[in-house]
Amino acid sequence: MPELQRLRADHAPALLAFEQENRAFFAASIPDRGDDYFAHFAARHAALLAEQDAGLCYFHVLVDTDSGGEGEILGRFNLIDVADGSAELGFRMAEKATNRGLATAAVRELCTLAATEYGLTTLRAAAALDNTASRTVLTRTGFVPTGEELLLNDRPGLGYVRSTAGEACGA
């Protein structure tokens, strides 16, 4: 059963494999990370862990604990720009892990962590209008459109918001 885990240093090899294996899939719906990201992955991973240790962001990976070894990463779920009880949610799933309800379950779990572990009361998110999968996950987990129109990877998108006060997301 996949398990949501807080990002750690030992996730680096599996995370790099996840990003490389799904690069083309991700680029179809979200901005590509670029070659520099992969060339300097170790330094970037260390920087993310430092941001997390400082309480600026909370990074998570969805790990297939049935795959043995250190576990294959099926998705990333991040809370970034943490300030004043609020954060921005971002997520991406491996192509082979889509359409199984895993992203919805992981976002629900992350919403609960946001409230209970991180003291956050409001989560923001954004999704391109043509990214039906992400928009579906957001609405299923209680996010509502803000009416804010955005450009995401040169495509029209919408902003979303979700209160975490008093209940789990989308429960």
URRA-V432033 format. One record per backbone hydrogen bond with DSSP energy under -0.5 kcal/mol. CO is the residue of the C=O (numbers start at 1). NH is the residue of the N-H. If there is no record, write none. Layout:
BEGIN
CO,NH + CO,NH
END
This chain:
BEGIN
1,65 + 3,5 + 3,63 + 5,61 + 8,11 + 9,12 + 11,15 + 12,16 + 13,17 + 14,18 + 15,19 + 16,20 + 17,21 + 18,22 + 20,23 + 22,26 + 23,27 + 24,28 + 25,28 + 26,29 + 26,30 + 34,37 + 34,38 + 35,39 + 36,40 + 38,41 + 40,44 + 41,45 + 42,46 + 43,47 + 44,48 + 45,49 + 46,50 + 47,51 + 48,52 + 49,53 + 50,54 + 51,56 + 51,57 + 52,55 + 56,82 + 58,79 + 59,7 + 60,77 + 61,5 + 61,63 + 62,74 + 62,75 + 63,3 + 63,65 + 64,67 + 64,72 + 65,68 + 68,71 + 72,64 + 74,94 + 75,62 + 76,92 + 77,60 + 78,80 + 78,90 + 79,58 + 80,88 + 83,86 + 85,121 + 85,122 + 86,83 + 87,124 + 88,80 + 90,78 + 92,76 + 94,97 + 95,98 + 97,100 + 101,105 + 102,106 + 103,107 + 104,108 + 105,109 + 106,110 + 107,111 + 108,112 + 108,169 + 109,113 + 110,114 + 111,115 + 112,116 + 113,117 + 113,118 + 114,120 + 121,164 + 121,165 + 122,87 + 123,162 + 124,89 + 125,160 + 127,158 + 128,131 + 130,132 + 131,135 + 132,136 + 133,137 + 134,138 + 135,139 + 136,140 + 137,141 + 138,143 + 139,142 + 144,161 + 148,159 + 150,152 + 150,157 + 151,153 + 152,155 + 155,152 + 156,129 + 157,150 + 158,127 + 159,146 + 159,147 + 160,125 + 161,144 + 162,123 + 164,167 + 168,171
END
